[in-house]
Amino acid sequence: MAALQYYDVILKPVITEKSMNAMAERKYTFYVHTDANKAQIKEAVEKMFPGTKVARVNTMNLDGKKRRRGNVVGKTAKRKKAIVQLTEDSAEIEIFSGL
């Protein structure tokens, strides 16, 4: 696989009640590429959202769920989730501001 560019790392934001409550502590949650590491996630957030400074990144790998359709059993795709903590002097991430 080719090297990941910063715009390939972040797939979409996670919009749940728990992630919305964490925004009060300047923590933002994203689904990210499964091959991305913490340094790449930090770089992607700082480049995609100008004015942001990342303090730390926590990641978790989520296995696919078992699904069954008739007699056929399979699994959904696995995902990776990242929780990004911004510094105090950092700008807010705008995509979450209207929620």
N, C-alpha and C positions, 0 to 999 in steps of 0.2 A: 504494500500500500504506500502511496505517496505521502510525503510529509504533510501534516495538517497545517492549514493556514488559520489565522485567528478567526476569520469569519466562518469557518467550518466547525469550530469547537462548540459554540453555544447553539443548541437546537431550538429551545423554546423555554419560556418561563413557566414555573410551576405555580398555578393559582389554586391554592387550597386555604382553608381557614387557618391552619397551623402556619403556613408560610406567610400569610397576611399579618398574623400576630407577631411574627418574628421581625417584620419590617420596622417595628417600633425600636428594635435594638440594632437597626441598620444591617440586618441580615437578609439577603436576597437568594432565592432558590431557583435553579435552572436545571433543565435536562441538558446534558452535554454528551459529546461524542464518547463512545466507550473506550477509545484508545487515548483520550486526552489525559494528561497528567496535571497536577496542581499548578505548576509553573505556566503551562499553556493556558489554563483556565484564567489565571490571574492576568496574563498578558491580553487575552481576548476581551475580558471585561473592561480593562483600562483603555483599550483601543476603540472598542465599540461604543462606549459611553464616555464621552469626553468630560474631564473634570473629576472622575472617580479615582480613588486610591484604595486598593485592596489591602486590608490588614492580614487576613488569612483566608484559606479555602479549605473546607471540609468536603470530602467526597464519599459517596457510597455506591456500591454496585448492587443493582436490583435484578434478581433472577426473573426469568419469564414465568408467567403463571401457567398452570396446566389447564388446557381447554379441551373439551371433547365435543365432537360433532358426529353423532351417530356412533358408529363403532370405531371411529378413527380418533386416536388420542394424540395431541401435539402440545406444543408450548408456544406462548407468545414471545416476542423478541425481548431480550434482556436490555436493560437501560442503565445509565449512570446518572446520578444526581449530584449536584454540587451546591453547597451552601456557602455563599460569599459574604464575608464580614467586611464592611467598609470602615475606613478610619473616621475619626470625628470631624476632621476638616475636609472631608470628601464631599463632592456634590451628590445629590440624590439621583437615582436611576429613574429616568422620565417615564418609561413604559409602565411602571407601577403607580404613578402618581394619580391617575384617574380612577383607580379601583377602590 
